[in-house]
Amino acid sequence: MNKIQKKFIEISKYLSYVLRHEPHAIDLQLDVEGWADIDSLISCSLKHGRVLDRITIHAVVMTNDKQRFILSEDLQRIRAVQGHSLSSVQRTYKEETPPLTLYHGTATRFLGSIFQNGLNAGTRHHVHLSSDSTTAVNVGKRHGKPVVLEIQALKMHEAGFKFFMAENNIWLTDSIPIEFIKVIDEPIH
């Protein structure tokens, strides 16, 4: 990994922090859909010791492998695609019919709680799901020894649960009861 890639990863983490969880840490204002004015992001960041510019922000958005951010059509605003924990942000997503199964990556240490309480969004607004198990494994690795859960998404939908898809093709739902969850992979080392 070269210096520029490392810098972009660091900026991506920073943007995730301020656009998903703590905009007030730099006195940044987000609207109800999570949009921040890019000029405000730049000036608020500078006041708190972080130098950003439009070119770098645009490059981070365009090269982020997880497509965590999106720019407005006029390129004046930025927002996190999903993953918000702020009560002031209430993103609207179009309801979609999910495929037969979706996947959730987690760590083995959370399985006891999951099979007692189901999957819940916790501090975030939604439970995040992927359409492939490889993505789920990679998500699980971030939290410890990974395990992949198969979610019977279409059965959930038919039972009245709502599913949404974010701009980066991540599926979202409010919660997943135990009866729709199955472990499909042994923990990966």
C-alpha positions in Angstrom: 0.0 0.0 0.0 1.5 3.4 -1.0 1.3 6.7 0.8 -1.7 8.0 -1.1 -3.7 4.8 -0.5 -2.9 5.1 3.2 -3.9 8.8 3.2 -7.2 8.0 1.5 -8.0 5.2 4.0 -7.3 7.6 6.9 -9.6 10.3 5.3 -12.3 7.7 4.6 -12.3 6.7 8.3 -12.4 10.4 9.3 -15.3 11.0 6.9 -17.1 8.0 8.3 -16.7 9.3 11.8 -18.0 12.8 11.1 -20.7 11.9 8.5 -22.1 8.9 10.2 -21.6 9.4 14.0 -20.1 12.7 15.2 -20.5 15.7 13.0 -20.8 17.9 16.1 -17.2 17.0 17.0 -16.2 19.5 14.3 -19.3 21.7 14.5 -20.6 20.3 11.1 -24.3 20.4 10.3 -26.0 17.5 8.5 -29.5 17.7 7.1 -32.1 15.0 7.8 -30.9 13.0 4.8 -27.3 13.1 6.1 -26.0 15.7 3.5 -23.2 18.0 4.5 -22.0 21.0 2.5 -18.5 20.2 1.3 -17.3 23.8 1.9 -18.5 23.6 5.4 -16.9 20.2 5.9 -13.6 21.6 4.7 -13.8 24.7 6.9 -15.0 22.8 10.0 -12.3 20.2 9.6 -9.6 22.9 9.2 -10.8 24.6 12.4 -10.3 21.3 14.2 -6.8 20.6 12.7 -7.5 18.5 9.6 -6.7 19.8 6.2 -9.1 18.7 3.4 -9.7 20.0 -0.1 -12.4 19.3 -2.7 -10.1 17.3 -5.0 -9.0 14.9 -2.2 -12.6 14.5 -1.0 -13.8 13.7 -4.5 -10.9 11.2 -5.0 -11.7 9.5 -1.7 -15.4 9.2 -2.6 -14.6 7.8 -6.1 -11.9 5.3 -5.0 -13.5 4.0 -1.8 -13.8 0.3 -2.4 -16.9 0.1 -0.1 -18.5 3.1 -1.8 -19.3 4.5 1.7 -20.0 8.0 0.4 -21.9 9.8 -2.3 -21.7 13.3 -3.7 -24.8 15.3 -4.7 -25.4 15.8 -8.4 -24.1 19.4 -8.2 -21.0 18.1 -6.3 -21.6 20.6 -3.5 -22.6 18.1 -0.8 -21.5 14.7 0.5 -23.1 12.1 2.7 -22.4 8.6 4.1 -24.5 6.1 2.1 -25.6 4.2 5.3 -24.4 3.3 8.8 -25.6 6.4 10.6 -26.1 6.4 14.3 -27.4 10.0 14.6 -31.1 10.5 15.6 -31.1 13.7 13.6 -30.3 11.9 10.3 -33.3 9.9 9.0 -32.3 8.7 5.5 -35.1 7.5 3.3 -34.5 4.5 1.1 -36.8 2.9 -1.4 -38.3 -0.3 -0.2 -37.2 -3.3 -2.2 -38.0 -7.0 -2.4 -34.9 -8.9 -1.3 -33.5 -12.1 -2.9 -34.2 -15.4 -1.3 -31.1 -15.1 1.0 -28.8 -12.4 2.2 -25.7 -12.6 4.4 -24.4 -10.9 7.5 -20.8 -11.1 8.7 -20.1 -11.0 12.4 -17.6 -12.4 14.9 -18.1 -15.7 16.6 -18.1 -13.9 20.0 -21.5 -12.3 19.1 -23.3 -15.6 18.2 -24.7 -16.2 21.7 -26.3 -12.8 21.8 -27.6 -13.1 18.2 -29.2 -16.5 18.9 -30.8 -15.1 22.0 -32.0 -11.7 20.7 -31.8 -11.9 16.9 -29.8 -9.3 14.9 -30.5 -5.7 15.9 -29.2 -2.5 14.5 -27.7 -1.4 17.9 -26.6 2.2 17.7 -27.0 2.3 13.9 -30.3 2.8 12.1 -30.3 -0.6 10.3 -28.8 -4.1 10.2 -26.5 -4.3 7.1 -26.7 -7.3 4.8 -24.8 -8.3 1.6 -25.9 -10.3 -1.3 -22.7 -12.4 -1.2 -21.0 -14.4 1.6 -17.5 -13.1 0.6 -18.4 -9.5 1.6 -19.9 -10.9 4.8 -16.7 -12.7 5.7 -14.7 -9.5 5.2 -17.1 -7.6 7.5 -16.9 -10.3 10.1 -13.1 -10.1 10.1 -13.3 -6.5 11.3 -14.9 -7.7 14.5 -12.8 -10.8 15.4 -13.0 -14.4 14.3 -15.5 -14.2 11.4 -18.7 -16.2 10.9 -21.3 -15.8 8.1 -25.0 -15.8 8.8 -27.5 -16.6 6.1 -30.6 -14.6 6.4 -33.9 -15.9 4.9 -34.7 -12.5 3.5 -37.5 -13.3 1.2 -39.4 -15.2 3.9 -38.9 -12.2 6.2 -40.2 -9.9 3.5 -43.2 -12.2 3.0 -43.8 -12.0 6.8 -44.0 -8.2 6.6 -40.4 -7.1 7.3 -39.2 -4.2 5.1 -35.9 -4.3 3.2 -34.1 -1.4 1.6 -31.1 -1.1 -0.6 -28.5 1.7 -0.2 -26.7 3.2 -3.1 -23.7 0.9 -2.6 -25.8 -2.2 -2.9 -25.9 -2.9 0.8 -29.3 -4.3 2.0 -30.8 -2.7 5.1 -33.5 -3.9 7.5 -34.5 -2.9 11.0 -33.9 -6.2 12.8 -33.8 -9.9 12.1 -35.5 -12.4 14.4 -33.7 -15.7 15.3 -35.9 -17.9 13.2 -34.6 -16.3 9.9 -30.9 -16.7 10.8 -28.7 -19.7 10.1 -24.9 -20.0 10.5 -23.4 -21.1 7.1 -19.7 -21.0 7.6 -17.5 -22.4 10.3 -15.4 -19.6 11.8 -12.5 -18.6 9.5 -9.1 -18.2 11.0 
